[in-house]
Amino acid sequence: MPTPIVSTLWKPRRLGVDQDGPAWARALDQEPWQATSRELKRDDGVRVLAATLKGQPVVLKFYRHDSIFVRVRSRLGMAAGDRHWAGAALLAAEGLPCAQTLALLSRREGRQREDCLVLDRLEGPTLLECMALAHRGQMPVRRQHTLARAVGLEVGCLLAAGLHNRDHKPSNLIVGFDAQDPDAMPTIAVADAQGVRRLEGDKARHTIRTQATLIIEAIGTGVTPRRALIAAALRAAVAAYTARRFAGLSVEEALRMPKEDERRILAVLPSGTALSAWPMIAQRIRLHGDPRPKVDPLAGSRTR
């Protein structure tokens, strides 16, 4: 894969609230951030780096537009960086945790074009890394169940907001644990919002896909969660969805719903409702084919 273009001034295309476009452009061009940056991912024309710009920890996503088709999409505001920006805006509007979009910049060199999406860096492990710890028995069982409930509550709130995520895989979700209270409900935040869409068309299919994606990547990387954890997540998702849609609970309240409230909500639903989606999720997983990712997101952690 070609390395990012190293000349030509960056130009802001989109800016977050109160963000200084020229300042981000100067930082990308002039600050020595590449010397201390850390590559997080390189795949399908995208290079993702953790870096420090303007004294701020950020994630930089470089999109190289080598084909005419991709360049046209970028000029029309339909490229990958634009889709991420739109998805993050949908999540933020609903109060759902995600990486804050700071700036989207572009530069050209001859006929080549490159975009750079600047994101606030979320602190914490990915959900997939946490699942790997649980799979190896390196996470207390109680915390595993709390984490499973947190994932379910996030999914329930996402779907109740009329949204779905085509790429809701564990490596794309960042877990924020409370350092002061290990038993507190962790935060689940979306790192890459490119696949977030409005729930339209075949809503049932999109709903099942969002939930199945959480398990497919885990299977493909050898860290399949225990059935008890899957059941805990499904119950929490149904409870959060019900509370948001029919009881008027706020997103903040639903994301931190106590287990007692979850039980009360599920008790008034028809028997079996909480796990009724599992057969369809399991079928989606079976039909997916080879679940192994092209690039192993756990490659770094396996060598530690």
DOPAFI-975994 format. One record per residue: residue number from 0; residue in one letter; z negated, y, x negated of N, C-alpha, C in turn. Coordinates in pm, whole numbers. Atoms other than C-alpha are relative to their C-alpha. Layout:
% DOPAFI-975994
(NUM, A, (Z, Y, X), (Z, Y, X), (Z, Y, X)),
...
% end
This chain:
% DOPAFI-975994
(0, M, (0, -120, -84), (0, 0, 0), (0, 124, -88)),
(1, P, (-4, -121, 82), (88, 347, -139), (-134, 71, 0)),
(2, T, (122, -80, 5), (-200, 563, -256), (21, 131, 74)),
(3, P, (-16, -127, -72), (-270, 886, -63), (72, 104, -84)),
(4, I, (-69, -110, 68), (-55, 1186, -151), (-105, 86, -70)),
(5, V, (100, -75, 76), (-232, 1392, -417), (34, 148, -15)),
(6, S, (-35, -141, 6), (-54, 1725, -380), (24, 52, 141)),
(7, T, (-31, -64, -128), (35, 1967, -100), (-127, 29, 81)),
(8, L, (120, -45, -69), (-222, 2163, 97), (-15, -65, 137)),
(9, W, (31, 52, -133), (-391, 2006, 397), (0, 113, 102)),
(10, K, (0, -98, -108), (-348, 2187, 728), (-72, -58, 122)),
(11, P, (74, 51, -117), (-591, 2151, 1022), (89, -14, 122)),
(12, R, (-70, 23, -127), (-449, 2001, 1340), (-96, 4, 118)),
(13, R, (104, -1, -105), (-767, 1949, 1543), (-134, 28, -68)),
(14, L, (131, -32, 55), (-1117, 2080, 1492), (-110, -28, 101)),
(15, G, (116, 18, -84), (-1457, 1984, 1627), (-65, 135, 30)),
(16, V, (70, -124, -39), (-1692, 2239, 1780), (-62, 66, -123)),
(17, D, (58, -81, 108), (-1785, 2516, 1534), (40, -48, -139)),
(18, Q, (-45, 46, 131), (-1587, 2353, 1252), (101, 98, -60)),
(19, D, (-85, -93, 74), (-1406, 2560, 988), (117, -78, -59)),
(20, G, (-118, 74, 45), (-1054, 2419, 945), (39, 28, -143)),
(21, P, (-37, -30, 139), (-961, 2604, 625), (-102, -52, -101)),
(22, A, (103, 50, 91), (-1295, 2502, 471), (16, -150, -24)),
(23, W, (-23, 143, 17), (-1224, 2133, 535), (125, -24, -84)),
(24, A, (-123, 14, 78), (-871, 2175, 395), (-26, 26, -148)),
(25, R, (32, -30, 140), (-1004, 2337, 77), (-84, -110, -62)),
(26, A, (87, 106, 52), (-1269, 2067, 41), (82, -124, -37)),
(27, L, (-84, 117, 28), (-1010, 1788, 62), (87, 22, -123)),
(28, D, (-91, -30, 111), (-782, 1962, -188), (-71, 25, -132)),
(29, Q, (60, -53, 123), (-1031, 2101, -436), (-130, -67, -44)),
(30, E, (127, 61, 40), (-1366, 1919, -427), (24, -137, -68)),
(31, P, (-18, 127, 72), (-1406, 1619, -665), (-60, -120, 75)),
(32, W, (61, 103, -83), (-1498, 1386, -377), (49, -140, -34)),
(33, Q, (-56, 134, 26), (-1270, 1102, -492), (-78, -74, -109)),
(34, A, (73, 65, 110), (-1487, 1038, -800), (-121, -77, 49)),
(35, T, (121, 66, -51), (-1784, 935, -587), (22, -69, 134)),
(36, S, (-27, 62, -130), (-1612, 802, -275), (-6, -152, -11)),
(37, R, (10, 146, -6), (-1645, 439, -166), (94, -51, 108)),
(38, E, (-96, 52, -97), (-1365, 246, 2), (-69, -97, 96)),
(39, L, (58, 85, -102), (-1476, 88, 329), (101, -100, 55)),
(40, K, (-101, 86, -61), (-1147, -56, 448), (139, 47, -44)),
(41, R, (-141, -31, 27), (-776, -75, 365), (82, -103, 74)),
(42, D, (-69, 96, -85), (-552, -230, 625), (104, 69, 86)),
(43, D, (-105, -48, -91), (-222, -169, 810), (24, 150, -11)),
(44, G, (-33, -140, 17), (-146, 170, 660), (-115, 97, 16)),
(45, V, (118, -84, -17), (-502, 299, 700), (-95, -26, -116)),
(46, R, (100, 12, 106), (-747, 369, 420), (-124, 78, 44)),
(47, V, (124, -60, -48), (-1111, 440, 510), (-97, 12, -117)),
(48, L, (90, -27, 112), (-1352, 600, 262), (-129, 65, 49)),
(49, A, (124, -74, -18), (-1716, 704, 264), (-6, 102, -113)),
(50, A, (-3, -105, 100), (-1742, 1037, 84), (-98, 111, 37)),
(51, T, (80, -119, -27), (-1933, 1362, 58), (89, 122, -17)),
(52, L, (-81, -122, -1), (-1748, 1683, 149), (-83, 115, 52)),
(53, K, (77, -117, -41), (-1897, 2028, 177), (-150, -33, 5)),
(54, G, (140, 39, 4), (-2230, 1865, 91), (-43, -87, 116)),
(55, Q, (30, 75, -121), (-2207, 1648, 402), (55, -142, -12)),
(56, P, (-53, 137, 1), (-2179, 1266, 422), (99, -21, 113)),
(57, V, (-106, 16, -99), (-1854, 1186, 600), (74, -132, -23)),
(58, V, (-97, 108, 13), (-1604, 910, 663), (138, 62, 11)),
(59, L, (-138, -51, 1), (-1241, 989, 579), (95, -114, 33)),
(60, K, (-99, 101, -37), (-965, 794, 749), (138, 58, -28)),
(61, F, (-133, -46, 37), (-624, 840, 586), (105, -88, 68)),
(62, Y, (-109, 71, -67), (-318, 747, 790), (131, 45, -66)),
(63, R, (-127, -31, 66), (8, 730, 593), (114, -29, 97)),
(64, H, (-109, 13, -96), (315, 787, 813), (132, -16, -75)),
(65, D, (-121, 25, 78), (603, 621, 632), (125, -19, 86)),
(66, S, (-116, 24, -86), (827, 541, 930), (29, 123, 87)),
(67, I, (-39, -110, -87), (1020, 786, 1145), (-77, -5, 131)),
(68, F, (68, 17, -128), (857, 643, 1458), (-142, 55, -7)),
(69, V, (138, -44, 13), (504, 706, 1331), (-6, 150, -24)),
(70, R, (-1, -145, 25), (595, 1056, 1205), (23, 76, 129)),
(71, V, (-26, -66, -129), (731, 1146, 1549), (-125, -3, 87)),
(72, R, (123, 11, -78), (415, 1018, 1717), (-105, 99, -51)),
(73, S, (96, -95, 56), (207, 1229, 1480), (34, 142, 42)),
(74, R, (-41, -136, -39), (410, 1542, 1554), (-26, 27, 148)),
(75, L, (23, -13, -144), (365, 1477, 1927), (-147, -13, 37)),
(76, G, (142, 15, -29), (-10, 1432, 1893), (-36, -135, 58)),
(77, M, (22, 133, -56), (7, 1059, 1969), (-30, -104, -108)),
(78, A, (25, 93, 110), (-72, 906, 1629), (-142, -55, 6)),
(79, A, (129, 68, -2), (-375, 694, 1543), (-117, 97, -5)),
(80, G, (108, -98, 9), (-590, 991, 1444), (-21, 75, 130)),
(81, D, (9, -68, -130), (-511, 1163, 1773), (-64, -90, 105)),
(82, R, (57, 94, -96), (-598, 850, 1971), (-150, -16, -25)),
(83, H, (143, 6, 31), (-930, 826, 1787), (-69, 125, 53)),
(84, W, (58, -126, -45), (-996, 1193, 1864), (-20, -1, 152)),
(85, A, (8, 5, -146), (-922, 1139, 2234), (-107, -98, 46)),
(86, G, (100, 99, -38), (-1138, 826, 2251), (-141, 50, -25)),
(87, A, (132, -55, 30), (-1432, 998, 2083), (-39, 106, 102)),
(88, A, (29, -104, -101), (-1401, 1286, 2331), (-42, -64, 132)),
(89, L, (39, 71, -122), (-1420, 1039, 2622), (-144, -49, -9)),
(90, L, (136, 51, 19), (-1736, 881, 2479), (-102, 113, 2)),
(91, A, (94, -112, 8), (-1901, 1213, 2399), (-22, 65, 136)),
(92, A, (12, -61, -132), (-1828, 1347, 2747), (-94, -79, 90)),
(93, E, (87, 86, -80), (-2021, 1052, 2892), (-137, -18, -63)),
(94, G, (128, 12, 66), (-2309, 1086, 2648), (-21, -131, -73)),
(95, L, (9, 128, 70), (-2229, 757, 2474), (10, 22, -152)),
(96, P, (3, -25, 145), (-2310, 741, 2100), (130, -39, -70)),
(97, C, (-118, 28, 81), (-2016, 761, 1862), (1, 94, -120)),
(98, A, (-13, -86, 117), (-1918, 910, 1528), (65, 132, 42)),
(99, Q, (-51, -132, -39), (-1862, 1284, 1571), (127, 32, -77)),
(100, T, (-124, -41, 63), (-1507, 1400, 1501), (-15, 145, -48)),
(101, L, (18, -133, 59), (-1516, 1700, 1265), (133, 73, -18)),
(102, A, (-129, -64, 22), (-1154, 1766, 1176), (109, -105, -14)),
(103, L, (-119, 83, 21), (-805, 1615, 1180), (101, 89, -71)),
(104, L, (-88, -82, 81), (-577, 1746, 907), (125, -78, -38)),
(105, S, (-126, 64, 40), (-221, 1675, 794), (55, 68, -124)),
(106, R, (-75, -60, 110), (-9, 1731, 487), (130, -76, -18)),
(107, R, (-132, 59, 19), (350, 1663, 389), (41, 11, -145)),
(108, E, (-64, -5, 131), (532, 1583, 68), (140, -57, 18)),
(109, G, (-136, 42, -30), (904, 1574, 120), (9, -50, 144)),
(110, R, (-11, 58, -134), (968, 1344, 415), (-121, -85, 37)),
(111, Q, (120, 78, -27), (632, 1173, 388), (-108, 88, 63)),
(112, R, (105, -73, -70), (341, 1272, 609), (-127, -85, 0)),
(113, E, (128, 69, 1), (-26, 1185, 598), (-101, 79, 82)),
(114, D, (109, -62, -75), (-315, 1256, 836), (-132, -43, -61)),
(115, C, (136, 35, 42), (-684, 1264, 746), (-95, 38, 113)),
(116, L, (102, -22, -102), (-951, 1225, 1012), (-136, 4, -69)),
(117, V, (133, -16, 60), (-1293, 1354, 906), (-105, -26, 107)),
(118, L, (103, 39, -96), (-1588, 1192, 1082), (-138, 16, -62)),
(119, D, (139, 2, 44), (-1961, 1241, 1058), (-38, -146, -30)),
(120, R, (32, 137, 38), (-2095, 935, 878), (-126, -49, 72)),
(121, L, (113, 60, -69), (-2320, 716, 1092), (-80, -84, -99)),
(122, E, (85, 76, 92), (-2615, 570, 906), (-47, -129, 68)),
(123, G, (47, 128, -53), (-2703, 205, 953), (100, -110, -24)),
(124, P, (-90, 115, 17), (-2554, -144, 929), (93, -14, 120)),
(125, T, (-84, 33, -114), (-2270, -264, 1143), (-67, -110, 82)),
(126, L, (53, 107, -83), (-2351, -492, 1433), (35, -135, -60)),
(127, L, (-40, 128, 59), (-2156, -766, 1253), (-92, -37, -116)),
(128, E, (93, 28, 110), (-2381, -733, 947), (-135, -47, 55)),
(129, C, (125, 44, -63), (-2683, -764, 1176), (13, -141, 55)),
(130, M, (-23, 135, -52), (-2531, -1071, 1340), (-1, -102, -114)),
(131, A, (1, 89, 116), (-2483, -1222, 994), (-144, -27, -44)),
(132, L, (141, 19, 35), (-2851, -1165, 915), (-68, -96, 97)),
(133, A, (59, 87, -102), (-2951, -1327, 1243), (48, -144, -18)),
(134, H, (-59, 134, 16), (-2716, -1620, 1178), (-65, -73, -118)),
(135, R, (63, 60, 119), (-2880, -1677, 838), (-151, -13, 15)),
(136, G, (143, 8, -21), (-3228, -1659, 989), (-78, 108, -72)),
(137, Q, (64, -107, 76), (-3304, -1333, 808), (-38, 119, 88)),
(138, M, (44, -102, -94), (-3384, -1132, 1121), (-97, -64, 98)),
(139, P, (96, 58, -94), (-3693, -1193, 1338), (64, -24, 137)),
(140, V, (-59, 36, -129), (-3607, -1363, 1668), (-21, 111, 103)),
(141, R, (28, -107, -96), (-3774, -1085, 1866), (98, 116, -18)),
(142, R, (-94, -110, 24), (-3554, -823, 1699), (141, -41, 39)),
(143, Q, (-132, 47, -43), (-3246, -1038, 1763), (20, 23, 150)),
(144, H, (-11, -16, -144), (-3317, -1031, 2136), (3, 148, 40)),
(145, T, (-3, -144, -27), (-3388, -657, 2132), (139, 56, -30)),
(146, L, (-133, -46, 38), (-3058, -601, 1953), (105, -47, 101)),
(147, A, (-93, 52, -99), (-2871, -824, 2199), (-7, 82, 129)),
(148, R, (16, -83, -119), (-3015, -622, 2488), (62, 138, -23)),
(149, A, (-56, -132, 30), (-2915, -296, 2316), (153, -3, 10)),
(150, V, (-146, 14, -10), (-2556, -420, 2286), (43, -9, 145)),
(151, G, (-33, 13, -141), (-2551, -522, 2651), (-15, 130, 76)),
(152, L, (21, -128, -68), (-2693, -190, 2767), (112, 97, -33)),
(153, E, (-110, -89, 39), (-2427, -3, 2567), (129, -37, 72)),
(154, V, (-122, 45, -69), (-2147, -214, 2716), (-7, 34, 148)),
(155, G, (15, -33, -142), (-2285, -170, 3068), (21, 147, 27)),
(156, C, (-17, -145, -17), (-2300, 208, 3025), (145, 41, -23)),
(157, L, (-141, -29, 27), (-1948, 215, 2878), (86, -30, 123)),
(158, L, (-79, 41, -116), (-1802, 26, 3175), (-37, 81, 123)),
(159, A, (42, -81, -115), (-2009, 222, 3430), (60, 140, -7)),
(160, A, (-62, -132, 17), (-1856, 541, 3285), (150, -5, 28)),
(161, G, (-143, 12, -27), (-1512, 406, 3374), (83, -8, -127)),
(162, L, (-68, 11, 128), (-1421, 335, 3012), (2, -145, -48)),
(163, H, (2, 128, 70), (-1329, 32, 2806), (47, 25, -142)),
(164, N, (-38, -15, 140), (-1267, -26, 2437), (79, -123, -42)),
(165, R, (-86, 110, 41), (-977, -239, 2317), (-45, -60, -135)),
(166, D, (42, 45, 133), (-1149, -271, 1977), (-152, 7, -13)),
(167, H, (146, -7, -3), (-1516, -315, 2067), (-60, -114, -81)),
(168, K, (46, 110, 83), (-1574, -556, 1781), (-126, 41, -75)),
(169, P, (128, -31, 64), (-1910, -581, 1600), (11, 83, -128)),
(170, S, (-15, -78, 123), (-1775, -437, 1273), (32, 147, 29)),
(171, N, (-33, -137, -42), (-1682, -123, 1469), (-119, 68, 67)),
(172, L, (120, -55, -63), (-2034, -67, 1602), (-111, 14, -104)),
(173, I, (106, -28, 97), (-2313, 91, 1398), (-134, -6, 72)),
(174, V, (133, 18, -59), (-2675, -5, 1468), (-97, 99, -65)),
(175, G, (100, -93, 50), (-2938, 265, 1438), (-140, -48, 37)),
(176, F, (136, 47, -24), (-3285, 115, 1402), (-99, 115, -19)),
(177, D, (108, -97, 15), (-3603, 318, 1439), (-89, -45, -116)),
(178, A, (76, 39, 119), (-3767, 313, 1095), (-151, -4, 26)),
(179, Q, (143, -6, -28), (-4106, 393, 1247), (-47, -110, 95)),
(180, D, (36, 101, -100), (-4097, 133, 1525), (106, -110, 2)),
(181, P, (-101, 106, 6), (-3912, -192, 1448), (28, -67, 134)),
(182, D, (-22, 61, -131), (-3952, -304, 1809), (69, 94, 99)),
(183, A, (-66, -97, -89), (-3791, 10, 1955), (145, -40, 22)),
(184, M, (-139, 31, -31), (-3451, -19, 2121), (94, 72, -96)),
(185, P, (-91, -65, 94), (-3185, 45, 1855), (116, 68, 73)),
(186, T, (-118, -69, -53), (-2887, 273, 1912), (125, -75, -43)),
(187, I, (-129, 61, 32), (-2538, 122, 1927), (105, 109, 12)),
(188, A, (-97, -110, 2), (-2272, 375, 1826), (138, -51, -42)),
(189, V, (-138, 38, 32), (-1893, 339, 1814), (45, 78, -122)),
(190, A, (-47, -66, 122), (-1757, 411, 1467), (146, 41, 12)),
(191, D, (-143, -26, -14), (-1385, 393, 1552), (34, -1, 149)),
(192, A, (-24, -14, -145), (-1295, 522, 1899), (148, -6, 37)),
(193, Q, (-144, 0, -26), (-919, 471, 1870), (38, -85, 121)),
(194, G, (-34, 90, -110), (-924, 191, 2129), (-65, 34, 133)),
(195, V, (69, -37, -124), (-1132, 372, 2393), (99, 59, 99)),
(196, R, (-93, -46, -105), (-944, 425, 2718), (-75, 11, 133)),
(197, R, (47, 1, -138), (-1004, 501, 3084), (26, -137, 61)),
(198, L, (-20, 127, -70), (-1050, 190, 3300), (102, 20, 111)),
(199, E, (-106, -14, -98), (-720, 182, 3484), (81, -129, 4)),
(200, G, (-82, 120, -10), (-477, -83, 3603), (-86, -122, 29)),
(201, D, (74, 125, -18), (-621, -434, 3569), (-141, 19, -60)),
(202, K, (134, -33, 50), (-985, -325, 3539), (-79, -123, -41)),
(203, A, (73, 122, 32), (-1122, -679, 3540), (41, -52, -138)),
(204, R, (-50, 51, 129), (-902, -779, 3245), (-54, 85, -115)),
(205, H, (50, -89, 105), (-1004, -472, 3042), (-150, -19, -21)),
(206, T, (145, 22, 8), (-1371, -534, 3122), (-32, -127, -78)),
(207, I, (22, 127, 68), (-1355, -895, 3007), (41, 9, -147)),
(208, R, (-46, -15, 139), (-1159, -801, 2694), (-104, 72, -84)),
(209, T, (100, -75, 75), (-1421, -546, 2590), (-116, -89, -40)),
(210, Q, (115, 87, 28), (-1696, -807, 2615), (38, -117, -91)),
(211, A, (-41, 113, 83), (-1497, -1092, 2461), (20, 41, -146)),
(212, T, (-25, -48, 136), (-1405, -880, 2158), (-126, -2, -85)),
(213, L, (127, 2, 72), (-1773, -864, 2065), (-27, -137, -62)),
(214, I, (30, 136, 46), (-1782, -1241, 2022), (111, -56, -88)),
(215, I, (-114, 56, 74), (-1433, -1314, 1887), (-13, 26, -150)),
(216, E, (9, -30, 142), (-1487, -1134, 1558), (-116, -77, -65)),
(217, A, (115, 75, 52), (-1828, -1300, 1515), (39, -146, -26)),
(218, I, (-47, 138, 19), (-1667, -1643, 1561), (89, -8, -123)),
(219, G, (-96, 1, 111), (-1389, -1555, 1316), (-61, 20, -136)),
(220, T, (68, -22, 128), (-1637, -1455, 1047), (-116, -97, -21)),
(221, G, (100, 104, 18), (-1867, -1754, 1099), (-142, 38, 34)),
(222, V, (136, -42, -36), (-2162, -1574, 1256), (-17, 1, 152)),
(223, T, (6, 9, -145), (-2133, -1684, 1619), (-144, 13, 51)),
(224, P, (137, -16, -51), (-2439, -1564, 1815), (-43, -118, 86)),
(225, R, (54, 107, -83), (-2666, -1813, 1989), (23, 33, 148)),
(226, R, (-25, -20, -143), (-2609, -1863, 2362), (-109, 85, 66)),
(227, A, (110, -77, -57), (-2952, -1717, 2438), (21, 150, -21)),
(228, L, (-25, -141, 29), (-2848, -1390, 2273), (118, 52, 83)),
(229, I, (-113, -39, -84), (-2515, -1381, 2458), (-48, 22, 143)),
(230, A, (54, -13, -135), (-2702, -1436, 2786), (-84, 127, 13)),
(231, A, (83, -121, -3), (-2949, -1157, 2700), (87, 124, 8)),
(232, A, (-91, -114, -2), (-2661, -918, 2634), (69, 14, 136)),
(233, L, (-67, -4, -130), (-2483, -1012, 2957), (-94, 50, 110)),
(234, R, (97, -46, -101), (-2797, -962, 3166), (-25, 150, -13)),
(235, A, (24, -143, 21), (-2860, -622, 3008), (120, 83, 43)),
(236, A, (-121, -73, -37), (-2498, -516, 3064), (9, 16, 152)),
(237, V, (-5, -8, -147), (-2513, -599, 3435), (-108, 95, 52)),
(238, A, (108, -88, -44), (-2847, -422, 3471), (34, 147, -26)),
(239, A, (-36, -139, 33), (-2723, -106, 3294), (113, 50, 89)),
(240, Y, (-112, -38, -86), (-2398, -103, 3492), (-50, 30, 142)),
(241, T, (52, -17, -136), (-2585, -143, 3821), (-84, 127, 10)),
(242, A, (87, -117, -2), (-2842, 123, 3734), (78, 129, -8)),
(243, R, (-80, -121, 15), (-2577, 373, 3630), (84, 28, 125)),
(244, R, (-92, -19, -112), (-2340, 316, 3921), (-71, 18, 134)),
(245, F, (60, 3, -134), (-2583, 265, 4208), (-142, 57, 8)),
(246, A, (137, -52, -3), (-2926, 397, 4106), (-12, 139, -62)),
(247, G, (0, -135, 53), (-2827, 724, 3940), (-74, 17, -132)),
(248, L, (69, -9, 127), (-2991, 642, 3607), (89, 72, -101)),
(249, S, (-78, -71, 102), (-2883, 871, 3321), (38, -97, -111)),
(250, V, (-41, 84, 112), (-2705, 729, 3017), (-117, -21, -95)),
(251, E, (113, 12, 92), (-3008, 804, 2801), (-104, -99, 51)),
(252, E, (97, 92, -58), (-3237, 617, 3039), (52, -144, 0)),
(253, A, (-57, 135, -8), (-3000, 323, 3080), (8, -65, -137)),
(254, L, (-12, 57, 134), (-2949, 280, 2705), (-134, -47, -55)),
(255, R, (134, 39, 46), (-3326, 243, 2660), (-81, -68, 112)),
(256, M, (65, 63, -114), (-3402, 48, 2976), (-102, -106, -43)),
(257, P, (100, 104, 32), (-3727, -152, 2946), (38, -134, 62)),
(258, K, (-31, 134, -50), (-3703, -525, 2997), (-52, -19, 142)),
(259, E, (56, 14, -135), (-3924, -497, 3307), (93, 60, 105)),
(260, D, (-93, -62, -95), (-3678, -260, 3476), (126, -85, 15)),
(261, E, (-117, 88, -5), (-3391, -492, 3385), (-28, -116, 96)),
(262, R, (34, 113, -87), (-3571, -781, 3558), (-1, 42, 147)),
(263, R, (6, -47, -139), (-3633, -574, 3872), (139, 21, 57)),
(264, I, (-137, -24, -48), (-3267, -474, 3897), (70, -132, 26)),
(265, L, (-68, 128, -16), (-3138, -827, 3845), (-57, -81, 116)),
(266, A, (64, 76, -108), (-3387, -962, 4100), (59, 33, 136)),
(267, V, (-56, -39, -131), (-3217, -771, 4384), (148, -36, 12)),
(268, L, (-141, 40, -5), (-2868, -895, 4292), (11, -147, 39)),
(269, P, (-19, 141, -34), (-2723, -1223, 4419), (-24, -91, -121)),
(270, S, (29, 95, 107), (-2831, -1523, 4215), (125, -32, -81)),
(271, G, (-112, 33, 88), (-2608, -1584, 3916), (89, 116, -38)),
(272, T, (-86, -115, 26), (-2458, -1234, 3909), (3, 36, -148)),
(273, A, (11, -46, 138), (-2582, -1155, 3559), (91, -78, -95)),
(274, L, (-80, 82, 90), (-2393, -1444, 3398), (135, -40, 59)),
(275, S, (-123, 40, -70), (-2098, -1462, 3638), (127, 29, -81)),
(276, A, (-120, -35, 78), (-1858, -1303, 3387), (23, -97, -116)),
(277, W, (-12, 83, 117), (-1922, -1563, 3118), (119, -95, 2)),
(278, P, (-117, 88, 2), (-1657, -1819, 3227), (130, 73, -34)),
(279, M, (-121, -77, 30), (-1388, -1547, 3214), (0, 49, -145)),
(280, I, (10, -42, 140), (-1515, -1419, 2879), (32, -119, -91)),
(281, A, (-23, 120, 81), (-1515, -1774, 2739), (148, -37, 0)),
(282, Q, (-144, 30, -7), (-1158, -1827, 2862), (79, 97, -87)),
(283, R, (-68, -100, 82), (-1047, -1502, 2697), (-14, -35, -149)),
(284, I, (23, 38, 139), (-1202, -1621, 2371), (87, -119, -38)),
(285, R, (-82, 119, 28), (-1023, -1958, 2393), (148, 36, -13)),
(286, L, (-142, -36, -1), (-687, -1793, 2463), (37, 95, -114)),
(287, H, (-27, -100, 104), (-722, -1548, 2174), (76, -58, -119)),
(288, G, (-61, 59, 118), (-602, -1791, 1911), (-93, 9, -119)),
(289, D, (80, -3, 123), (-718, -1776, 1550), (-84, 127, -4)),
(290, P, (84, -119, -4), (-1020, -1543, 1551), (-27, 63, -136)),
(291, R, (30, -51, 133), (-1029, -1491, 1175), (73, 132, -25)),
(292, P, (-64, -130, 27), (-966, -1125, 1081), (84, -6, -127)),
(293, K, (-84, -4, 119), (-695, -1041, 828), (-80, 43, -123)),
(294, V, (89, -45, 107), (-955, -860, 619), (-143, -29, 43)),
(295, D, (136, 40, -35), (-1306, -1008, 616), (-95, 120, -10)),
(296, P, (90, -116, 6), (-1543, -722, 712), (-136, -32, -61)),
(297, L, (126, 40, 62), (-1834, -922, 568), (16, -38, -147)),
(298, A, (-29, 46, 138), (-1671, -982, 229), (-102, 56, -99)),
(299, G, (95, -60, 92), (-1903, -738, 53), (-138, -58, 12)),
(300, S, (137, 49, -21), (-2223, -867, 210), (-13, -147, -39)),
(301, R, (9, 143, 35), (-2136, -1231, 134), (-29, -18, -149)),
(302, T, (19, 13, 144), (-2155, -1161, -240), (-136, 53, -45)),
(303, R, (130, -57, 40), (-2500, -998, -229), (-107, -109, -9)),
% end
